[in-house]
């Protein structure tokens, strides 16, 4: 991974230059809302989640309200997000835990967030970064995992192992928004099926560019 260590600084600088306002695309107003939105965003687009959450948060504005929610009513609201039964179970379970153990306030540490039903490290990292401005790790979603592998920053497929590799490479001061930078780039130029390597400002630092576009190897 020595090559990755040499490349990570320039990669981050170029990403910051291109995406100076990188942040989560999920709409939220407080830590509870980003927690719920992130749970809903699993295998669902941020755009669809953002269409659901205004009505959801009007109906259930607090952890206490969500903890008392009628399961079927909540499922009806979040149905367009997919997997609505499991997501409703997680949201209600997390809200009850927040009320019972944290006085109705979403906790602001990785250890405590991981005690909430439906919350794994990716969700916890996003809540900490977006909701509290804290960095205890690097969220690894599908975009971040894909780009980490394409950029040669990790060879792993498991998100926890990818996060471990990224944390070893990326300076802690950059953990806070590294996921958001990768997500922006994944959506703009490095989608799953047809990465736009000829247009990519990172192609000189990306070991995968020539594999997708062999003509770049000779250029």
N, C-alpha and C positions, 0 to 999 in steps of 0.2 A: 504493500500500500504506500510505498515511498513516493511513487509518482502522484498518487492522490494527494499526499501531503503538500507537494509542490504546487499542485493545481488548485487546491481548495481556495486559497486566498484570492487569486485572480477570478475564479468562478464567482465568488460572492461579490466582489467589487463590480463585475460586469452585470450581475443580476440586479444589484442595487441601483446601478445607473439606469438600467432599462425599466425597472419596476420600482420607482422611488416611493410609491405609496402602497406597497404590497401589504394586504391585510386579509383576514377572512372575508369571503363573499357572503357569509351568513349575516343576516340582519339581526341585531340584538341591542338591548339597552342596559343590561346588567348581567352579572355572572349566572343567575338562574336561567335567563333567556338563552345565553350561548350554550349552556349545558344542555337544555332541552333541544335546541336547534341542532346541536352536534349529534345527539342521539338520533334525531329524525333523519339526519343527512346520511346515515349509513345506507349504502346502496340506493341513494336517491340524489338527484341533483340539488345543488344549493338554490337554484332558481325556484324549483318546486317547493322546497322547504320555506323559502321566503314568501311564497304565496299562502302557505298554511299558517305560519306563526302569528301574523297580526290578529286574526280571529281567535287563535288558541290563547294568546296572552291576554286578550280582552276577557275571555271567559275564565281564565285561571291566572291571575296576575301575580300570585305569590306561591311559595312552596306549600303553605298551609292549604291553599285552594286546590293545588294539584294533588296533595296527599288525600284530600277528601273527594276527589273526582270520581264520578261514576265511570266505571271502566268502559262500558259500552258507549257512553256519550263521548268519551275521549277518543275511543277508537274511530267513531264516526268522523270526528274532526280531522284526525291525522291519517285516515285511510289512504289519501292520495300519495302519501310518502312510502307506501309499501310496507310489508312486514308489520302492519299496524298493531296486531295483537301483541307481539313481542315488544314493540316499542312502547306501547301503552303500559305494559307491565313494568318495563324498565323505568319509565318516567314516574309512574305512581310510586314504585318502590324506592327510587332515588329521593323523591320528595318526602316520603315518610321518614326515611333515614335522616334527611336534612332537618326535618322538624324535630324528630325524637332525639337526635344526637348533637345537632349543631345549632339549636335555637332558631331554626328557620333560615339560616344563612349558609349559602354554599361554601364549603370549606375551601381554603386557599393553599393547601399543600397536597403534593402527590399522594402521600401516605393516606390522608383522610379521604381524598377524592376516590381512591381505589376501593374504599369500603362501600361506595354507593352502587346499588344494583345497576347493571348495564353500562358501567364505566370501566373501560380499560385504559391503558397508557395513552393511546392516541387521543381519546376524548379528554382525558385529564390534562394532557399537554395543551390542547386547544383552549380549554377553560382557563388554565393558568395564564397562558400567553395573552389571549384576547380579553379575558375578563378581569385579570388582575395584574397584567404586565409582569408576570413572573416566569422565569425559565428554569424548570427542573429537568427538562429533557427536550427532545425534538419530536414533534408529532410526525408519525409516518402513516400517511394514507396511501391510496393507490397511486396518486401523482408522485408523491415524494419517494415511494419505493421504486417506482419505474425509473424516475430520473436518477436516483442514487445508483442504480445498477447501470444505466446507460452512460453515466458520467464516470463510471469506474470508481465510485466512492464506497460501494459495497457489492459483494457477490451473493448476498443472502436474499432469501425470499420472505422469511418470517419477519414481520414488522418490528418485533422486539430486537431481533438480531441486527436488522438494518439500523435501528435507532442507536444501538450500541456502537456500531461502526461510525455513524455520523458524529456521535458525541465525542469519539476519540479523535476525529479529524477537525471538526468545526470548533473554533474558539467559543467559549461560553457566552461572550458578549454578542455573538451572532445566533445563539440558539433561539432567541425570542421570535424572530420572524423568518428563520430559514425555511420552515415548512411553507409559509405563505409565498416566499420567493419561488420555491420549486413549483408550487401549485400554479402560480401565475404563468410561469414558463411552460409548464406542461399543457396548459390550456391554449397558450398563444402559439407555441412553435413545436412542442414535443408531445403530441397526442399519442395514444397507444398504437394506432394502426399505421399512420403515415406521418412520421416526424418530418418536419420541414428543414432538414439539415442544410440545404444550400442557402437558406435565408437566415440561418441561426448564427448569432453572434458568439456562441460558445463552441462552434464546430472545431476551432483550432485547439480546444482544450478537452474535446470529447472523443474518447476512444471508439465510440460506436458510430460516429458520423459516416465513415467510409464503408462500414458494413451495410448501412441502409442506402447509401448513395456512393457506389464504387467510383464514380467519376471524380469524387472529391479527393481521392487518394493521389490522383495524378495532378491535381490543381495546385 
